Amino acid sequence: MSGYDPNGATGVLVLASGEVVWGRGFGAEGHAVGEVCFHTAMTGYQEIMTDPSFAGQIITFTFPHIGNVGANPDDVEADNPHALGMIVREDVTDPSSFRSTERLDAWMKRHTRIGLAGIDTRALTRRIRAGGAPNGVIAHSASGDFDVPALLAMARAWPGLEGMDLAIEVSTETHYGWAGGVWRLGFGYDGDGFSTSLEANGAGVGDGALQPPFVSSEVEKRPHVVAIDYGSKRNIFRNLVAAGAKVSVVPANATFDQVMALKPDGIFLSNGPGDPAATGEYAVPVIQQLLATGKPLFGICLGHQLLGLAVGATTTKMFQGHRGANHPVKRLSDGAVEITSMNHGFAVERDSLPATARETHVSLFDGSNAGLELADRPAFSVQYHPEASPGPQDSLYLFEKFVGMLGAAGE
């Protein structure tokens, strides 16, 4: 897939099928094993690499000029990258953006993530489309010294994402309040993001009685959303704040009593990585209890899948998944088409939805389910990412819809 001379290679991708792809390594040296997928976005590679939903995955970027705008501390969805590595066509160049603070390859090395350049990413993408997302190992050695049989054994021994609960590994370990809004050119983010940690009030993860974060009197008047973090992107919280909510964040394994102790007006179920059925073993019983309270609930991506499981639907592993910033979705209520950002390898099976759940959105790429709404509870979810980051903003209205369902705090 690369035609690169293995004798001069400093990077390699070894697939479990036995295919070996040689290239030029950059970023950190070492190796990492995971699922190899592709992403079609033309911008936002930092947001993609730091999206916790990409834990356990190696990303092939179909856009050839990855790294051309450098890296900066604003364009991230978490403190550190969660994707294992990236595969690109062209070598990383000097950045051309006034917002850049360092080269992408330096950023990758600082965060111990492996890059592989010089690859025919079109051929690799076709391979994934035809054969499904394979397991593989990405490796970088400046000396060009690779033990290919050992790397192949690693790729074949890795069990794959199906059955894997990765949400618990990327979720927050503490309870905290989120206060930051969206980014604006020339101003940065509205607020600093993290508010006071709930741990500062002496409320540990195992405690039953949690206290809300300390917030200003203006924010205190807002409807209160408790977000369960299964591997959340920060821009989701920013858009909830921009829509008028006060946001508290709790870990993926928070109990029903812990969530309700924060006196929420509504519940948010975040995105995240791994198999929803595995995460659902502890998440679904809590979601079912939350649904029984009658409080509004909104889920995105993994949160959408978990809501589906909570009402009796099933999820399945997709052949290649959806990952990109240009996915068309049809809104069934009025036939409108939203261009969306997607990142998922599992899907809710529409035929398994109960009579109390309505399908609200459908992917126009393959017809898979992209949204649902409950007929007997104020709960809805979407498979795509309305917060974008990166991607179009066609679906930002969903945040306003959710916050509009909450009413004033305490009512």
N, C-alpha and C positions, 0 to 999 in steps of 0.2 A: 504493500500500500504506500510505500514511500520511495522505493528505488534507491535508498541511501546506502552507501557503502558501509557495511557493518564494521569494517576495519577502522573506520574513522569516527564511528558513532560514539556519542557520550550519553545517549538516552535510548531506551527501548520500551516497547509495549509488548507484553507477552499475553496472549489470550488463552483461555482454558482449552480452546479448540486446537491449540498448537501453533496458531499463526504468530509470527514474530515480526514486529514493525520497528525498524531502526530509525533513529532521528538524533536531534541535538538537544541535550538536556539543558535546563536552566532552573533557577530557583534553588531549592535545597537538594542536596545529594541524599541518596537512600532509595527505598522502594516502598510502595504502598499497594495493597490489594483491595479490590472492590468491583462494583459493577460499572461497566463502561457505557456511557450514554452520550447523546449529542444534544446540543442546545443551539437554537437558531437565532437568538437575539444578536443584533448588531452593536448594541451598547450595553453598558452595565455589568461588565465582567466582574467587577469587585463585589457588587451586590449579589451576583450569582454565586461566586466563590464563598461568600460569607453567609449565605442562606443555610440555616441548619437543616432544611429539607434535603440538602445534598450530602448529608453525612453518609459515608459508605460508598460514594460514587466518584468516578473519574470522568471529567467533562470534556467532550470533544466539541470545540467551538466551530461552527460551520462558517462564521464570518472570518475571513483570513487575517485581518489586521488587528488582532487582539494585543493590547498593550500600547497602542498608539497615543492614548491620552494619559498614560501613566497611572499613578495611584495617589489617593489622598485620604485623610482620616474621616471625611464626611460620607463617602459613598460606600458604606458598609451596613450590613444588617445584623452583625454581631461583632464582638470584640476581635474574634479570630476566624479564619476560614474554617468551614466544615467540610467542603469538598476536599477530596484527597489530593487531587492534582488536576492539571489541565493539559489538553492536547491541542496544538495550534498549527496553522500552515506556515506562517511567516515568523522569522525571528523577531523577538521583542525589540522595538526601536526606542530612540530617545522620545520622551513624551512631547506632545504638541499642544497641550492644554494649559491655559494659565492657572487652572485649579490644581495642577499636579504638584505633589511634594516629593515624589520619588518614582523611580522606574518600576514597572510591574515586576521585572525579574528580581529586583532588590526586595520588593514587598513580599514576593513569594518566598524568597530565601529567609527573610526575617520571621516569617510565619511558618517555617518548616514545611512548605508545600512544594511538590515536584511539578515541573513543567517539561513538556516534550514538544519541540518545534521541528519544522521540516517534514511534517507528515502530510500525505495526501488525504486531507480531512474529508474530501468529497467521497473518496473510495471507502474510507472507514465508516462514514455515515450510511452509505449504501449497504455496507456489510451489516450494520446494526438494523437498518430497515428491513433487510431481507431475512436476517437470521435471528433477530431479537437482540436485546441488550446482553452482551456476554460478560462473564467474569474475566478479570484480567489483572495484571500487575504492571504498574508504571515504575520505571527505575531510571535513576540518573547517577552517573559516575564520571567525574572529570577525567579519570584515567582510561575510561572505556572498558573497564574490566567487569564483565557480567557473567554470572553463572546461569545461563539460560535454562538448563534442565531444572535447577532449583527454583527459579522463578515460575516455570511452568507448573511445577508441583504445588507451589503456593496458590496459583490461580485455580487449579483443579480441586484443591482442598477447601477453598473458601466456600461456605455453604450457600451464599447468595442472600438477597434481601428478604425473600419469602420466609415468613416465620420469625423474622428478626424484629425485636422491639428496640429501636434506636432512640425513641422519644425520651426515655428515661435518662439516656446518656447526654443529651444536648439540652435538656430542660434546665431552667434555673433551679438552684438548690435552696433559694431563700424566697421569702415573700417581700415584695417591694411595690412602691407606687411609681407610676410613670407619669411624667408631667410635660414632656417635650412635644412640640407640634411639628409641622412639616417644614421642609427646607425651602428657603427663598434665596434667589441669587442676590448677592451683596449683603445678605443678613445672616445666612446660615440657618440653623434650626431655631425655631421658636421655643425657648426653654432648653434646659440641659438634659432632657430625657429622663434620667433616673431621679426620682424624688427620694424621700426618706425610706430606708429599708425597714420593713416591718420587724426584722430581726432586732433592730435597735430598741424596740419596745418590749423585748424579751420574749417574743413569740417565735419559737422554733418550728421547724417543719413538722415535728411530731406533736406539737401542741394543738389542743382542740379549740382554744379560744384565742383568736387572732385579733389584733387591733388594726384599724385602718391607718394608712400612712398619714403623717402630718402634712397638710396642704393648706394653701391660702384660703381665706374665707370666700373668695370669688369662685375658686375651683370647688370648694365644699358644697356649693349650691347646685353643682351639676349632677345629673344622674350618674350613678356609680356602676361601672362595668368591672366585673371581676373576670380577668382573662386567665384561662388555664393554658399554661405554656407547655406545649408538646414539642417545641422547637421553633418558636415564633420569630418572625421577621419584625424588626423594630418599626418599619414603616406602617405596619398595621396599627400599632399603638399610636403612632403619630396621627394617623387619619382618624382614629377614634377620638383623640383629643380635639382635632380640628373640627370634627362633627359635633363637638359640645359635650363630650363625656369626661368623667373622672375615671382613671384607670388604675386598678390594682392588679398585680400579676402574682399568680401562685404556681407552684410546681405541678408537673404532670401527674404526680401521685397524690395531690392534695385530696383530702377526704371531703365528703359532702358537708360535714359539720364545719370543717375549716373554711370552706367557701362561704357557707351561709353565715358564719360568724362575722364576716366582713360586711354584712347587710347589703348585698348587691341589689341593684335595680334590674340588672340584666347580666347574662353570662356569655362570654366569648370563648369559643373553642378554636385554638390556633392551628396553624399549619405545623408540619413536622415530618421527619423521615421514617423510613421503615414500613413494616407491614401493619396496617391498621388492625387486623385481627389479633396480632400479638399485643399491641398497645391496648386494645380493647378489653383485654382480660381484667385490667384494673380500672380502665377509664370508663367503660360502658356502664357498669353498675352505678357509678357516680353521676354520669350524665342522665341515666334513667331517673334517679332521685331528683335531680335538678329539674327535669322536665315535669315531674309531678308537682312542683311548686307553682307552675303556671307563669314563672318569670320568663321574659323574652330571652331567646337564645339565638346566637348567630355563629356559624362555623365556616371556616375557610380551609380548603385542601384536606389535610388529614382530619381537621375538625369536621369537615363535611362527611368524610367517610365514617368517622366515629358516630356522628349523629345518625347516619344510615344504619349502622350496626345496632345502635341503641333502640331503634324502632323495629328491629327485626329483619332488616335487609342484610345482604351479604356483599363482600368485596372480593375482587379477584386481581391477580397480578396481570398487568397489561403486557402485550408482546414487546413493545418498544417504549411505551410511555409517551407523554406529552411534555415537551420542555422547549419553551420559546416565548417570544413576546408578540406574536402575531397570530394567535389562534382564534378563529371566528367561532362565536357561540351564538346560537339562536335563543332569544328570550321568547318562550312560548306564549306568554300573556298577550303580546301584541305583535309578534313576528319580527321585532327589531333584532339586528345583528350587532353584537358587541365584539370588538377586537380585544382580546384578553391576553394576559400573561399566565402561562401554565407551567407547572413543575410537579408532575406526579407520575408514579409508575404503577399505581393501583387505582381501581375504579369501583364505584358502587354499581351493582347489577340492577338495572331498572326493573327487570322482571321479578325481582325479589322484594321490591318496595311494597309495604302494606297498603291497604285501602285508605289509610289515614294520611299517607304521604303523597303529595303531588309532585311530579317532575316539572321543574320550572325552566330549566335550560338544557340545551343539547349541543354537543360539539358538532360543528359542521365539517370537521375533518374526517371523523369516523363514526359519528352518530352516538357516541358514548354519553352517558349521563353527566351533566355538568352543573346540576343544581336541584334542590328539593325544598319543599315547604310542607309543614304539617297542617292538616286541616283542623285538628282539634287542640292545637297548642300554638302559642306565638313563637314559633321556631322555624328558622330557615338556614340554608347553607349553600355554598357554591364550591365547585371543584377548582375553580381558577382563582387568580390573585387580583382582587379589585384594587389593592394598594399599589399594584404594578411594582416598580423599583427592582428591575427595569421593566418598562412596558407602557402601553397606552393607558389612558385614564377614563375610558368609556364607562367603567363600572364603579367609580367613586361614590355614586349615588347610594350604593348599598350600605355604606357607613351611616349616611344620613337617615336612611330607612330604618336601620337598627336603632340608632339613638332616638329617633322620633317615636319608636315604640315604647320607650322607657318612661316618658313623662318626667315630671320633677321628682327629685330624690325624696324618698319617704312616702310618696303617694301610693 
